[in-house]
Amino acid sequence: MNSVKKFTLLAPSTNVAIGKPSKQTDTANGLGAALGNDNNTNTCTETTSSDASWEVDLGGVFQIESVIVHGMDNGQWVSRVIAFSSEWGTYT
């Protein structure tokens, strides 16, 4: 018996944050906010405080489908889709 599999093809998403002005509450080891949206997963930002924040000014209004954060967890690189907030609300 043949099984039928259904797939949904999604258009590749565009990262509207690349190269846009960004800032963070503090910086450690010279790893500033601009490294967080430089489109290079080999670079990263670093902060000194445990409750630090990072933000990017997209310079316009965009429909955001997801926010993916790459970071370290117990010495391993991980990627997570996260909840995010904007001036219009918080999204999960």
PyMOL CGO cylinders between C-alpha atoms (Angstrom):
from pymol import cmd
from pymol.cgo import CYLINDER

trace = [
    CYLINDER, 0.00, 0.00, 0.00, 1.36, 3.41, -0.99, 0.3, 1, 1, 1, 1, 1, 1,
    CYLINDER, 1.36, 3.41, -0.99, 1.34, 6.15, 1.58, 0.3, 1, 1, 1, 1, 1, 1,
    CYLINDER, 1.34, 6.15, 1.58, 0.68, 9.74, 0.58, 0.3, 1, 1, 1, 1, 1, 1,
    CYLINDER, 0.68, 9.74, 0.58, 2.88, 12.42, 2.10, 0.3, 1, 1, 1, 1, 1, 1,
    CYLINDER, 2.88, 12.42, 2.10, 1.99, 16.07, 1.97, 0.3, 1, 1, 1, 1, 1, 1,
    CYLINDER, 1.99, 16.07, 1.97, 4.55, 18.82, 2.10, 0.3, 1, 1, 1, 1, 1, 1,
    CYLINDER, 4.55, 18.82, 2.10, 4.18, 22.55, 2.33, 0.3, 1, 1, 1, 1, 1, 1,
    CYLINDER, 4.18, 22.55, 2.33, 6.83, 24.60, 0.60, 0.3, 1, 1, 1, 1, 1, 1,
    CYLINDER, 6.83, 24.60, 0.60, 7.51, 27.96, 2.14, 0.3, 1, 1, 1, 1, 1, 1,
    CYLINDER, 7.51, 27.96, 2.14, 9.21, 30.84, 0.44, 0.3, 1, 1, 1, 1, 1, 1,
    CYLINDER, 9.21, 30.84, 0.44, 12.54, 31.68, 2.05, 0.3, 1, 1, 1, 1, 1, 1,
    CYLINDER, 12.54, 31.68, 2.05, 12.17, 34.41, 4.61, 0.3, 1, 1, 1, 1, 1, 1,
    CYLINDER, 12.17, 34.41, 4.61, 14.08, 37.66, 4.47, 0.3, 1, 1, 1, 1, 1, 1,
    CYLINDER, 14.08, 37.66, 4.47, 16.11, 38.84, 7.44, 0.3, 1, 1, 1, 1, 1, 1,
    CYLINDER, 16.11, 38.84, 7.44, 15.08, 42.50, 7.65, 0.3, 1, 1, 1, 1, 1, 1,
    CYLINDER, 15.08, 42.50, 7.65, 17.44, 43.13, 10.60, 0.3, 1, 1, 1, 1, 1, 1,
    CYLINDER, 17.44, 43.13, 10.60, 20.73, 42.63, 8.74, 0.3, 1, 1, 1, 1, 1, 1,
    CYLINDER, 20.73, 42.63, 8.74, 22.93, 45.71, 9.07, 0.3, 1, 1, 1, 1, 1, 1,
    CYLINDER, 22.93, 45.71, 9.07, 20.25, 47.83, 10.76, 0.3, 1, 1, 1, 1, 1, 1,
    CYLINDER, 20.25, 47.83, 10.76, 21.16, 50.02, 13.77, 0.3, 1, 1, 1, 1, 1, 1,
    CYLINDER, 21.16, 50.02, 13.77, 21.22, 47.97, 16.96, 0.3, 1, 1, 1, 1, 1, 1,
    CYLINDER, 21.22, 47.97, 16.96, 22.09, 48.58, 20.59, 0.3, 1, 1, 1, 1, 1, 1,
    CYLINDER, 22.09, 48.58, 20.59, 22.47, 46.66, 23.83, 0.3, 1, 1, 1, 1, 1, 1,
    CYLINDER, 22.47, 46.66, 23.83, 22.47, 47.66, 27.48, 0.3, 1, 1, 1, 1, 1, 1,
    CYLINDER, 22.47, 47.66, 27.48, 26.17, 46.93, 27.99, 0.3, 1, 1, 1, 1, 1, 1,
    CYLINDER, 26.17, 46.93, 27.99, 29.09, 45.32, 26.18, 0.3, 1, 1, 1, 1, 1, 1,
    CYLINDER, 29.09, 45.32, 26.18, 31.71, 42.78, 27.25, 0.3, 1, 1, 1, 1, 1, 1,
    CYLINDER, 31.71, 42.78, 27.25, 34.98, 41.95, 25.51, 0.3, 1, 1, 1, 1, 1, 1,
    CYLINDER, 34.98, 41.95, 25.51, 34.35, 44.47, 22.72, 0.3, 1, 1, 1, 1, 1, 1,
    CYLINDER, 34.35, 44.47, 22.72, 31.53, 42.34, 21.27, 0.3, 1, 1, 1, 1, 1, 1,
    CYLINDER, 31.53, 42.34, 21.27, 29.05, 45.10, 20.52, 0.3, 1, 1, 1, 1, 1, 1,
    CYLINDER, 29.05, 45.10, 20.52, 25.45, 45.11, 19.36, 0.3, 1, 1, 1, 1, 1, 1,
    CYLINDER, 25.45, 45.11, 19.36, 26.21, 45.31, 15.62, 0.3, 1, 1, 1, 1, 1, 1,
    CYLINDER, 26.21, 45.31, 15.62, 27.60, 41.75, 15.76, 0.3, 1, 1, 1, 1, 1, 1,
    CYLINDER, 27.60, 41.75, 15.76, 24.10, 40.53, 16.62, 0.3, 1, 1, 1, 1, 1, 1,
    CYLINDER, 24.10, 40.53, 16.62, 22.65, 41.32, 13.20, 0.3, 1, 1, 1, 1, 1, 1,
    CYLINDER, 22.65, 41.32, 13.20, 25.64, 41.19, 10.84, 0.3, 1, 1, 1, 1, 1, 1,
    CYLINDER, 25.64, 41.19, 10.84, 24.38, 38.01, 9.09, 0.3, 1, 1, 1, 1, 1, 1,
    CYLINDER, 24.38, 38.01, 9.09, 27.40, 36.06, 10.33, 0.3, 1, 1, 1, 1, 1, 1,
    CYLINDER, 27.40, 36.06, 10.33, 26.62, 33.18, 12.68, 0.3, 1, 1, 1, 1, 1, 1,
    CYLINDER, 26.62, 33.18, 12.68, 30.32, 33.01, 13.60, 0.3, 1, 1, 1, 1, 1, 1,
    CYLINDER, 30.32, 33.01, 13.60, 30.08, 36.35, 15.43, 0.3, 1, 1, 1, 1, 1, 1,
    CYLINDER, 30.08, 36.35, 15.43, 28.06, 37.29, 18.48, 0.3, 1, 1, 1, 1, 1, 1,
    CYLINDER, 28.06, 37.29, 18.48, 27.42, 40.03, 20.98, 0.3, 1, 1, 1, 1, 1, 1,
    CYLINDER, 27.42, 40.03, 20.98, 28.35, 39.72, 24.62, 0.3, 1, 1, 1, 1, 1, 1,
    CYLINDER, 28.35, 39.72, 24.62, 27.12, 41.58, 27.66, 0.3, 1, 1, 1, 1, 1, 1,
    CYLINDER, 27.12, 41.58, 27.66, 28.29, 41.81, 31.24, 0.3, 1, 1, 1, 1, 1, 1,
    CYLINDER, 28.29, 41.81, 31.24, 24.91, 41.68, 32.98, 0.3, 1, 1, 1, 1, 1, 1,
    CYLINDER, 24.91, 41.68, 32.98, 22.54, 38.74, 33.27, 0.3, 1, 1, 1, 1, 1, 1,
    CYLINDER, 22.54, 38.74, 33.27, 19.49, 40.92, 32.57, 0.3, 1, 1, 1, 1, 1, 1,
    CYLINDER, 19.49, 40.92, 32.57, 20.90, 42.67, 29.50, 0.3, 1, 1, 1, 1, 1, 1,
    CYLINDER, 20.90, 42.67, 29.50, 18.76, 43.56, 26.51, 0.3, 1, 1, 1, 1, 1, 1,
    CYLINDER, 18.76, 43.56, 26.51, 19.48, 43.95, 22.80, 0.3, 1, 1, 1, 1, 1, 1,
    CYLINDER, 19.48, 43.95, 22.80, 17.35, 45.76, 20.22, 0.3, 1, 1, 1, 1, 1, 1,
    CYLINDER, 17.35, 45.76, 20.22, 17.40, 46.57, 16.54, 0.3, 1, 1, 1, 1, 1, 1,
    CYLINDER, 17.40, 46.57, 16.54, 15.71, 49.46, 14.71, 0.3, 1, 1, 1, 1, 1, 1,
    CYLINDER, 15.71, 49.46, 14.71, 14.31, 48.00, 11.50, 0.3, 1, 1, 1, 1, 1, 1,
    CYLINDER, 14.31, 48.00, 11.50, 13.76, 51.49, 10.10, 0.3, 1, 1, 1, 1, 1, 1,
    CYLINDER, 13.76, 51.49, 10.10, 10.26, 50.72, 8.90, 0.3, 1, 1, 1, 1, 1, 1,
    CYLINDER, 10.26, 50.72, 8.90, 7.15, 48.64, 9.39, 0.3, 1, 1, 1, 1, 1, 1,
    CYLINDER, 7.15, 48.64, 9.39, 7.45, 44.95, 8.53, 0.3, 1, 1, 1, 1, 1, 1,
    CYLINDER, 7.45, 44.95, 8.53, 5.31, 41.86, 8.99, 0.3, 1, 1, 1, 1, 1, 1,
    CYLINDER, 5.31, 41.86, 8.99, 7.47, 39.72, 11.29, 0.3, 1, 1, 1, 1, 1, 1,
    CYLINDER, 7.47, 39.72, 11.29, 6.81, 35.99, 11.12, 0.3, 1, 1, 1, 1, 1, 1,
    CYLINDER, 6.81, 35.99, 11.12, 9.47, 34.84, 13.56, 0.3, 1, 1, 1, 1, 1, 1,
    CYLINDER, 9.47, 34.84, 13.56, 12.52, 35.89, 15.52, 0.3, 1, 1, 1, 1, 1, 1,
    CYLINDER, 12.52, 35.89, 15.52, 15.34, 33.36, 15.73, 0.3, 1, 1, 1, 1, 1, 1,
    CYLINDER, 15.34, 33.36, 15.73, 18.12, 33.81, 18.25, 0.3, 1, 1, 1, 1, 1, 1,
    CYLINDER, 18.12, 33.81, 18.25, 21.40, 31.89, 18.06, 0.3, 1, 1, 1, 1, 1, 1,
    CYLINDER, 21.40, 31.89, 18.06, 23.24, 31.62, 21.34, 0.3, 1, 1, 1, 1, 1, 1,
    CYLINDER, 23.24, 31.62, 21.34, 25.33, 29.52, 23.67, 0.3, 1, 1, 1, 1, 1, 1,
    CYLINDER, 25.33, 29.52, 23.67, 23.78, 27.01, 26.04, 0.3, 1, 1, 1, 1, 1, 1,
    CYLINDER, 23.78, 27.01, 26.04, 26.22, 25.05, 28.18, 0.3, 1, 1, 1, 1, 1, 1,
    CYLINDER, 26.22, 25.05, 28.18, 28.98, 25.68, 25.65, 0.3, 1, 1, 1, 1, 1, 1,
    CYLINDER, 28.98, 25.68, 25.65, 26.93, 24.55, 22.64, 0.3, 1, 1, 1, 1, 1, 1,
    CYLINDER, 26.93, 24.55, 22.64, 25.51, 26.82, 19.91, 0.3, 1, 1, 1, 1, 1, 1,
    CYLINDER, 25.51, 26.82, 19.91, 21.72, 26.62, 19.80, 0.3, 1, 1, 1, 1, 1, 1,
    CYLINDER, 21.72, 26.62, 19.80, 19.01, 28.35, 17.78, 0.3, 1, 1, 1, 1, 1, 1,
    CYLINDER, 19.01, 28.35, 17.78, 15.65, 29.23, 19.27, 0.3, 1, 1, 1, 1, 1, 1,
    CYLINDER, 15.65, 29.23, 19.27, 12.50, 30.86, 17.99, 0.3, 1, 1, 1, 1, 1, 1,
    CYLINDER, 12.50, 30.86, 17.99, 11.61, 33.33, 20.72, 0.3, 1, 1, 1, 1, 1, 1,
    CYLINDER, 11.61, 33.33, 20.72, 8.81, 35.55, 21.84, 0.3, 1, 1, 1, 1, 1, 1,
    CYLINDER, 8.81, 35.55, 21.84, 9.45, 39.18, 21.00, 0.3, 1, 1, 1, 1, 1, 1,
    CYLINDER, 9.45, 39.18, 21.00, 7.95, 42.57, 21.65, 0.3, 1, 1, 1, 1, 1, 1,
    CYLINDER, 7.95, 42.57, 21.65, 7.42, 45.68, 19.60, 0.3, 1, 1, 1, 1, 1, 1,
    CYLINDER, 7.42, 45.68, 19.60, 5.80, 49.00, 20.22, 0.3, 1, 1, 1, 1, 1, 1,
    CYLINDER, 5.80, 49.00, 20.22, 2.50, 47.35, 19.23, 0.3, 1, 1, 1, 1, 1, 1,
    CYLINDER, 2.50, 47.35, 19.23, 2.63, 44.39, 21.58, 0.3, 1, 1, 1, 1, 1, 1,
    CYLINDER, 2.63, 44.39, 21.58, 4.30, 41.19, 22.67, 0.3, 1, 1, 1, 1, 1, 1,
    CYLINDER, 4.30, 41.19, 22.67, 4.24, 38.09, 20.47, 0.3, 1, 1, 1, 1, 1, 1,
    CYLINDER, 4.24, 38.09, 20.47, 4.86, 34.47, 21.38, 0.3, 1, 1, 1, 1, 1, 1,
]
cmd.load_cgo(trace, "trace")
